[in-house]
Structure formats: C-alpha cells, structure tokens
C-alpha cells in the first residue's frame, strides 16, 4: 500500500501545489485565497510526509517551517507598511496597474502580498505542527 | 508651572549621570534646582497675598477633554514651597549621608521623581491630573521605601505602603470622577465655586467618603496608619522628606483643597474629627514606648497628622488656621528630627533609644540641631511648634464638642512631648551607653543642612508676622470660611490655652519619666497589636492570597476535560441566562421547503455527531467527526458560501491528520468517568447546542443597525478591486484582524512545537 501511496503522491503533490497557487491568485475575485491555498499546500506536504517520512519532506521543502512562519508574518506586515510610505494609514490597500506583454493590464495591489503572507503562515503552521507530531 | 515639574523630572533622568560624573558633590549639585525653584515660586508670594492666583493649561487628551492644568493659589504655594524647600534640604543632606552608597544615583533619581510628582499634586488643577501625580507619589514612595531591596523588611514595607495607598487612591479616583460629574467640571478651581451644588447632591455622602478615604490612607489615618510605621525601612532622608514633611501631607492638602466643596456639613465634620482624634491618640500613645527612634518619630507623625485631620474637621476659621500653622511647624521640626536620627545612626552606629546616651560630648553640633527641633516639638516659645500647639489648643477649645476633644488632645500632646524628650534628652544627655564604635559628630554638610529646617522653625516662631503669616494667611483664604484670620502672636496673656499648654509640657515630663515602664508594657502586650486598629492589613493580605489560591485550584485543575466543562457551563449559564430573560422565543419560519439532498446531508451530520459521542474507539470518533465537518461544508456550499465550504473541507482534512498523529501519543482508551458525570456532560452539551441554536435563530431577527455586509459588498469592487467580498474583507477591509489572527496561529504552532519537544526531552515528566 505504501508503494501505491508513494507513487500517487509523486503525481498528486505537484498538482496540489499548483492548485494551491491557483487558489491563492484567484482568491481576490473568486472563491479561494491565501488561507484556502495555504491549507491545500499543507495538505499536500502532509500527504508527502505520510507517504515517505518527515526527513524526506524536510528535504523537499528545504526551508524550515519556523522560517516560513516568520517570512509569512513579515510579508503581511510589510504589505501593510507600504501604505505608510504614501502617507496613508497602516494596511490601507495600494494598487497599481502593470502592462504585461501577452496578458495586458494586470492590477497589482498590497492585499495580494498580504494574502501571500497568510498563505505562508498557514503552510508554516500546519507543517510545524504536523512535522513536530510525526517526528520520533 | 509645567516647566518646573518637567525640569525636576528631567533632572531625575540625569541624576545617575550627575552622580557618576561628580560622586562626591552630586547631592549638593542636584539640590541647586529645588533651591532655584523655591526662589522662583517665592516670587509669587506678593500675587497670592493680594488674593490673586496663576493658572496655566495645556491640552493633554483633547479627545476626552482632559487638560493638564495647573493652578497656583495660596494653598498650593504653601505646599509648593514646602516641597521644594525641604527637597533641597534633603538632597543636600543625602550627599554625605548616602553619596557613597552604590545605588546613590538611583536614589537621587527617585527622590527627584517624587519631588516632581509631589509638585504636580499640589499644583494640578484638573482632578485627573491630580490623581495621576498622586499615584506617581505612591509609586516613587514605594521605590524609595524598597530602596534597600535586598532587605526583606524594606520589601514588605514598600508593598504595604503601595497596597494601602493605592487602595485609597482608587477610592479617591472614583470619588473625584463622581464629584466632577455632579459639579460638571473637573477643574478644582471651578469646583470650589460649586460647593452648594455638590453638598445638595443626593449622592454627596458617597463621594465625600470616597475622596476622604483616599486622603486618609495617604495621610496614614486610623485604620490605614500602619503603613507609615512599616515605611521606616526607607533610608532616613526619605523618612524626613516623604514620610513626615511632604507626601503624608498630600492627604491633608486634598482635604484642605476640597473643604470649600465638600466641607461644612455635619457628615464631613463628624468623619474628620472622629478619625483625626482617634489617629492623634493612637499615634501618640504608642510613640514614647518605641525604642527605635525612627519608629518613634513615625508614630508621633501619625499623631500630628491626626491632629491636622481633626482640625480640618472643626468648622471654624481658627481651626483651619491652626491646621496650617501646625502643618508648617510639624514639617520643619519633624523633618529636622528625622535627619538628626540619621546623623545619630551614622555617628554612633545605633538608633535604639535604650542604647544611646551622653552623645552631647561627642556630637555637639548634632545636639544643637536636635535641641532646636525638639523644643519646637515640645512646644516651647519662641519656636513655631509653640505657636502650632497654641493654635491647636485654642481651636479645640472653640470646637462644638470641646470637652471630649480637649481631653484627647491634651493626652495625646503629653505623650508627644514625652516622645520628643525621648528623642532629644535620652540619646544626647544622660549616661553614655555602650556603642559599636566611638561616636563622631556629623560632617558640616550634614548638620548644616539639618539645621536649616530646625532654625527655620525658630526664626518663624520668633517672627510669625513676617515669616508665617505671608504663607499661611493666603492659604487660609483658599480653605476656610471667609473670616478674618487672627494674627499670630506668641503672647496672648494668661489664658486657658496657655495654662493647658503648660500642663501638657508638665504632663509630658511625667510620662517621659515612665518611659521604661511603658516599654515594659509594650514588650508584654505588644502581641495585642494584631487586634488593634491596624491589625486588618495582615489578615486582609492573607485573605487575598487564600482567595487567589482557592479559586486557582478550583478553576485550573490541569485537566482538559474540566476546562471544557467549565467553559461550556459558563457559556450556557451566561448566554443562555441572558437569552431566556431578554429574547422571546423565535418563530421557526421556513422560507422554502427543504430539498431532499439538504435533508440527507443534515441527517448525515447528525448521525456522525451521535456516533462520535458514543463510540469507544478514538479513530472511529475522529472519522465520524470528519463526516460532521464534510457534511457541514456541503451545507455551506448549498447555502451560497463556497469560500466557507472550501476552507471547512481543508481544515477538516488537516485536523484529522493532526489528531491522528496526536492520538499515537495517547494511552489506550479507558472510561475514567462515572455514568452520572457522563449524563451530566450530556445534559450540558445538549444545553450548549440548544443555546447556540436559539441564539442563531434569534440573531436572524435582530437588526440593531443597518447590515454592514451590504456596504462591504458595494465597496468591494470600486475600493478594493476585488469581486470576492469574503476575501476582500479578510485581506483588505479587516486586514488588521487577519494580521492578528495569523499571529495567534503562528504562536499556537510554536506553542505546540515547544510542548511536544519539551515532553520528548523530559520523558520522566511526561
């Protein structure tokens, strides 16, 4: 059974991670967002850890869960600080439009950065808990 | 007036640096500022004598209408000059007394912090400003009493002073706020013109008592007096400054300040005279029997403060005048005597009256200061203490209930005279006792600074018209009824006051001769103190600790089961109770018939919950809980909340994984509870579910304000460039909440990590 799970995981994990990024990016207009995206990615990593073992998953993720936590919190914080440079209140959303060849006009805003922070924190939290519980 | 207060605060910050740069002269250098401030404030004497006053206001919390306002009138000036003048004396004295101490820099900083706070108390016009400065004096007093924080006695004394005076301070805050509301102003200078309004208020008694409790606790009145004795663990300059000349007078100041507002009623007079007389007698009776000279002086201070409170309670201009004269006299002689005890302690290595004797030959200069201040305490002309005692006796003789009061005052005064003799005669005259080392006299910087207040008492007593009236009479106008103040004179002729005055001195000498017997009495019956008026404090302290221990033991059992139980019980009790009494039963209206798949999903959810509660296998319980979660997420999706549905599914999956992993570490499943307690838990669970259901149904019908959701939906695209309003709320409109939530989430994960790792590292404790 382990063999089947491992084989399946090899295919499913990339799909799950891709899907989690899709959820993160579409969240602003459609159901999804950083929280749901982060949960999908964490579920993928948890699956990987169950199929193989924690050490494998560590090697796959490369970054420690605690670093992900910190990076996520700092990203969310930094997205709020950007407004301060424009003389607006902390966490006021700032938007700009960028022309990308092939995609046309793309709206970029600090809430997306904030959502990325949420995503990273959620992944960090679940990874930290799951891996801590699975170790030893 | 902000500048003087702030300048003293700034100097407090700089004081440790000054001490590092000039360790031998720091105290003298720092004393220059209070000397300068004394001169600065003395320039206002003519204005104030002419009946004028000076005001100053700054915005503090403009949104709440709180201003940092100052008001300098006669009463404030009297106290201000006392604070800066005695402050200069004590700072200069500390230079030689504590300058070598390794904490001297901290000491100077705290002393200056206190000085700034005390200036704030007497100058503040806004009631809240007064309260803030008042509490700052409490805090700096706490830190100064606990200055030698390595001594148990100092820590206990500091704690006692902090607890009792803060308790009073809180009562005072409540009283001041109510007072401000009743009179519609929080400026004391406006308040004094609205006394009629306040005294006619139906709740007058409540706020009068609240404010008075604050004042009485600060001024060490029975039954709050005990902390002043414990405060004697402070270095002697602190006792001289805070605990005899200034801070303990803050309560007296407040009573005097509020006399035009609250005073003149029977309740006011009865409270103040009763408490004051009781305090005066209590303090005086125990004073001469104390052999620690500092505690003796503290007891006598309690007595003097009692006299001041009593005088403020007597509704007569002469009594108010007596209070102010006595206050001045007491601050000068008691401050000097504390410094004398400090010099004796330094020079002879002891402050125990039973051991000391004959120091006159070794410490002639200290003796000079002691005799000058001591004669003022005894009340011998031409010292200011004599005038103070004369005015006290005169005022009491004019009081409505003079018979009883005169007896109390005369008895207290006799014991006080005896206490003065114990301080002055026993150590310096009489036989020399055994001392640790050969006594040496104090350095010039010590005895000269100590001589300043003592000589001040002499000069003021000799020339009252020149030196006392300009201080006291303007202050009197700010306190008392509008009666022309009586001129202060040393000689009134052969009156009953003079006879009484002479009698108290004679009686005092007789008591003094019995001091050894009194000490025996105290040694034998000292244990009775716990039944005395101060005995409630240790009991109350133990009571608080008992309460804390008991309720912690009852609530913090360490068992997750009982936490869930208590939380559910509280929720059912509080929310359910409120729902039962306030919300009428909501009608169960159905907007459309339920569709078959909705019914099936609901039944699935219900059966999953029932199975989870009844199974004895953890894994099956977990699986059925997963069914509950999935069914719930389906329901969310059916009813138009796809975001919620997605999140619920994902959370459910991860919860199952985490719980499964956690279950590996748990012991096998055992039934640890009785059937009765399980039935009780079932009842509470059903009640909690019922309360939540009723609440949700009721909430549907309650609309307090226009729904916030419609506004958010409308603003979502134009303002936040997003069509998914749920996500827009999370990352934009309510981003601060989300930031808080992810922080909590991160902390929880770190907590789990720490707990698990800790258990693995310490298997013995698991």
Interface residues (C-beta under 8 A of the other chain):
Chain A: X23 X27 X28 X29 X30 X31 X32 X33 X34 X35 X36 X39 X40 X42 X43 X46 X50 X65 X66 X69 X72 X73 X76 X77 X80 X90 X91 X93 X95 X107 X109 X111 X112 X114 X115 X117 X118 X121 X122 X124 X125 X126 X128 X129 X130 X132 X133 X134 X136
Chain B: X642 X643 X646 X647 X650 X651 X653 X654 X657 X658 X661 X662 X664 X665 X719 X720 X721 X722 X723 X724 X726 X727 X728 X730 X731 X732 X735 X736 X738 X739 X742 X743 X745 X746 X748 X749 X750 X752 X753 X756 X757 X760
